[in-house]
Amino acid sequence: MIEGLTHLLFPAVCTLCQKPLDNGEEHICAGCFDEFNPFPGALAGSAALKSTVRAHFGEKAVPPAAWSLYPYRSTGKLHEAMHSMKYGGLFPLGEMFGRRLGELLRQGGDPAPFDAIVPVPLHSLKRIERTYNQSEAIARGMAAVLGLPVATKCIERCLYTGSQTGLGMEARRDNMAGAFRPGRERCPARVLLVDDVLTTGATMVVAAEALMAAGAVEVAFATVALTEKE
Ligand SMILES: [Zn+2]
């Protein structure tokens, strides 16, 4: 009842185009979603992500399984949505992308037997600055669809890494080396590591190494978006 009234007084509009949302639409309208151009299926996203990691860090760093929803450019509606999620405090957008990613995992592609979902942690100072970790919001959305626990204390970020933007490949890896350490909880064996965007894979590769050091046996990667070579 109250929800109905609120909706009447403040009709929900699309975050990106401000068009009123139809029933069943959440935060982003169907028209804007159409402009995101997802990978044509789970296997295409998996192949693209693995090939990016392989190109930058070699075969050993390639995860045993991977999922990604969208190829990502630094302009356009998807960029706007990801930016609002990360810096604009639009927490529910992360959960919504997470649910879509969870549905992609359910559709198949790589085998998906996991004990827990682990969001790439933010440094505690950065978390205070942004108020929340967008990767954790994505992980919570995935967990709701997949019925898996979210583990946030297996690894922690120990360095306040500056922005990766503008850094070359080698510099990115150096910037990240030693950025994570095992956390307070022992890590479960089969982990699904989650982040918002994968660009070279430096962050996830280094986080996966820390998870293995914390007890993980297998670490798969899932990201909402994958930066395209421009
Ligand atoms: Zn829209």
Residues whose N, C-alpha, C, O or C-beta is under 5 A from the ligand:
A	BS01	ZN	C14 L16 C17 C29 C32
